[in-house]
Amino acid sequence: MKKFLLSGAIVALALSTAAAADIPGLQKGSPVIKSISALAFCPQGCLFIGDPASQTIFAVNTADSTPSGTGDLNVEKLDEKLGSLLGVTGKDVKISDVKVNPASGNVYIAASRANGPAPVIVRLGRDGSLKEFSLKDVAFASVKLPNAAGEAITNMAFVDGKLIVAGLSTEEFASTLRVIPFPFKDADQGAGIEIFHGAHGKLETKSPIRTFAPYRVSGADYILAAYTCTPLVRIPVSDLKAGAKVKGSTIAELGNRNRPLDMVVYTKDGKDYLLMANSARGVMKIPATGVDKVEAITARPKGEKAGVGYETIAELKDVTQLDALDGGRALLVIAPQGGSVSLKTIPMP
């Protein structure tokens, strides 16, 4: 029986406020965050913040566990509204990640000012209100990443009491997946990841995972990871031991000259899918059911695409961020070149 290894929004909404308010392993203080490349949530509303500049991951209790609504969430001119909140113009605002808090349904946005001070977290309520989420006197913990380098944190997801972190390290296999138990103690060096990149016709260990989604099928846990240009790779979670050198199975080549931006897993009409936003190839709907049995690509394909196919959702354009609002809806950040940024709710396609 399949289940997703996501944060579990439906289950999380049933958690009591008391349980969410007391997250183990956190102490009161004011974390200093230099940069933000990725966000993630645990079911109780604990926000994980990836700070590659300090090679550190922070866990912060948002104290935001009361369900805040079930309606759609649509915001026009999001960049201008964030700019007004941050004291800059909309064009001077950069959005690095957007995640839905499964405990409340509120949305958390990692934003920064062009050439400005440290980034901020902004909470978007289900009523459309925007408010900076203060990191002063909060319950938090942090963990330093050893051997981190460059793009140390590209994506994160919380799975069964552990935070899975993708990025680069200084190890021989620079592409790294770390599995960090929570509450935090220490982070190990992680597992180095090797893949066969069909478009390049060779094995690679240096390129970071750009985005990934955890997925369970046939009783086994996997990471479905996407890289630039655009191999889709299946990686068994059971292989992710400290210091291990893991060979992922490339199950699709989705087309080169493209950068994957974000992805979620969902179920529709009894079947499982990946929904993936891309820099050059639109939003893809990729079948996920049975990916554990897909034969790995081990040679350069004749065309630019191979393996698991996909459907392009033609009406979805300029999507830069996405997350599951709930089991049946997706939340999209839409940023057309030269236009205003908006946030939109859609039914899962």
Secondary structure as the mmCIF struct_conf table of DSSP 4:
data_model
#
loop_
_struct_conf.conf_type_id
_struct_conf.id
_struct_conf.beg_label_comp_id
_struct_conf.beg_label_asym_id
_struct_conf.beg_label_seq_id
_struct_conf.end_label_comp_id
_struct_conf.end_label_asym_id
_struct_conf.end_label_seq_id
STRN STRN1 LYS A 3 LYS A 3
BEND BEND1 LEU A 6 LEU A 6
HELX_RH_AL_P HELX_RH_AL_P1 ALA A 9 ALA A 12
TURN_TY1_P TURN_TY1_P1 LEU A 13 ALA A 14
BEND BEND2 LEU A 15 LEU A 15
HELX_RH_AL_P HELX_RH_AL_P2 THR A 17 ALA A 21
TURN_TY1_P TURN_TY1_P2 PRO A 24 GLY A 25
STRN STRN2 GLN A 27 GLY A 29
BEND BEND3 SER A 37 SER A 37
STRN STRN3 ALA A 38 PHE A 41
TURN_TY1_P TURN_TY1_P3 PRO A 43 GLN A 44
BEND BEND4 GLY A 45 GLY A 45
STRN STRN4 CYS A 46 ASP A 51
TURN_TY1_P TURN_TY1_P4 PRO A 52 GLN A 55
STRN STRN5 THR A 56 ASN A 61
BEND BEND5 THR A 66 THR A 66
BEND BEND6 GLY A 71 GLY A 71
STRN STRN6 VAL A 75 VAL A 75
BEND BEND7 GLU A 76 LYS A 77
HELX_RH_AL_P HELX_RH_AL_P3 LEU A 78 LEU A 86
TURN_TY1_P TURN_TY1_P5 GLY A 87 GLY A 87
BEND BEND8 VAL A 88 VAL A 88
HELX_RH_3T_P HELX_RH_3T_P1 GLY A 90 ASP A 92
STRN STRN7 VAL A 93 VAL A 100
TURN_TY1_P TURN_TY1_P6 PRO A 102 SER A 104
STRN STRN8 VAL A 107 ARG A 113
TURN_TY1_P TURN_TY1_P7 ALA A 114 ASN A 115
BEND BEND9 PRO A 117 ALA A 118
STRN STRN9 VAL A 120 LEU A 124
TURN_TY1_P TURN_TY1_P8 ARG A 126 ASP A 127
BEND BEND10 GLY A 128 GLY A 128
STRN STRN10 LEU A 130 PHE A 133
BEND BEND11 LYS A 136 ASP A 137
STRN STRN11 VAL A 138 LYS A 144
HELX_LH_PP_P HELX_LH_PP_P1 LEU A 145 LEU A 145
TURN_TY1_P TURN_TY1_P9 PRO A 146 ASN A 147
STRN STRN12 ALA A 148 ALA A 148
BEND BEND12 GLY A 150 GLU A 151
BEND BEND13 THR A 154 THR A 154
STRN STRN13 ASN A 155 VAL A 159
TURN_TY1_P TURN_TY1_P10 ASP A 160 GLY A 161
STRN STRN14 LYS A 162 LEU A 168
STRN STRN15 SER A 169 SER A 169
BEND BEND14 THR A 170 PHE A 173
STRN STRN16 SER A 175 PRO A 181
BEND BEND15 PHE A 182 PRO A 183
STRN STRN17 ALA A 191 HIS A 197
TURN_TY1_P TURN_TY1_P11 GLY A 198 GLY A 201
STRN STRN18 LYS A 202 GLU A 204
BEND BEND16 THR A 205 SER A 207
HELX_LH_PP_P HELX_LH_PP_P2 PRO A 208 ILE A 209
STRN STRN19 THR A 211 VAL A 217
TURN_TY1_P TURN_TY1_P12 SER A 218 GLY A 219
STRN STRN20 ALA A 220 ALA A 226
TURN_TY1_P TURN_TY1_P13 THR A 228 CYS A 229
STRN STRN21 PRO A 231 PRO A 236
HELX_RH_3T_P HELX_RH_3T_P2 VAL A 237 ASP A 239
TURN_TY1_P TURN_TY1_P14 ALA A 242 GLY A 243
STRN STRN22 LYS A 245 LYS A 247
STRN STRN23 SER A 249 LEU A 254
BEND BEND17 ASN A 256 ARG A 257
STRN STRN24 PRO A 260 LYS A 268
TURN_TY1_P TURN_TY1_P15 ASP A 269 GLY A 270
STRN STRN25 LYS A 271 ASN A 278
BEND BEND18 SER A 279 ARG A 281
STRN STRN26 VAL A 283 PRO A 287
TURN_TY1_P TURN_TY1_P16 THR A 289 GLY A 290
HELX_RH_3T_P HELX_RH_3T_P3 VAL A 291 LYS A 293
HELX_LH_PP_P HELX_LH_PP_P3 VAL A 294 ILE A 297
BEND BEND19 ALA A 299 ALA A 299
BEND BEND20 LYS A 302 GLU A 304
STRN STRN27 LYS A 305 GLY A 307
BEND BEND21 VAL A 308 VAL A 308
STRN STRN28 GLU A 311 THR A 312
TURN_TY1_P TURN_TY1_P17 ALA A 314 GLU A 315
BEND BEND22 ASP A 318 ASP A 318
STRN STRN29 VAL A 319 ALA A 324
BEND BEND23 LEU A 325 GLY A 328
STRN STRN30 ARG A 329 ILE A 334
TURN_TY1_P TURN_TY1_P18 GLN A 337 GLY A 338
BEND BEND24 GLY A 339 GLY A 339
STRN STRN31 SER A 342 PRO A 347
#
